[in-house]
Amino acid sequence: MTDDRKLAEFRRWVLTVLGLLSAEPERQVEYLRASGVGPDEVLLQFDDVLHVARARVADGSLSDEDYLLLQEVNGSINSASASPEDIWTDDAFKEAAAWKDVRAASRVAKSGLEESWSLKVGDFPGLL
């Protein structure tokens, strides 16, 4: 696999995960049910993205500015995880302020990365 193709796959993966994080609550719950996973899986997927993103910053294939967008999402996720309210239920996906903050940060990051990478959702069929 060429470096360009690897980078394109990384970008697609990042936008897919951010798409799920920024999706409406009903879509998130639908994903969990269809996948047979718990609510924490949505956040664990982003954690995987963040680990790879750190390596990409180190090798120069991800800019510091783009990484900062991901760090903003990570901050909202950390706040949600530390929240005193129970965020690990279907109802919490719909009602918890912490999830609303994660969605908002994810939308900003996704939009910023699409702009930085000069991409649109249509560039990757099947993206959320």
Sequence and secondary structure as in RCSB ss.txt:
>XXXX:A:sequence
MTDDRKLAEFRRWVLTVLGLLSAEPERQVEYLRASGVGPDEVLLQFDDVLHVARARVADGSLSDEDYLLLQEVNG
SINSASASPEDIWTDDAFKEAAAWKDVRAASRVAKSGLEESWSLKVGDFPGLL
>XXXX:A:secstr
  HHHHHHHHHHHHHHHHHHHHS HHHHHHHHHHHT  THHHHHHHHHHHHHHHHHHHHTSS HHHHHHHHHHHH
HHHHHHH SS  SSHHHHHH HHHHHHHHHHHHHHHHHHHHTT  GGGSTT  
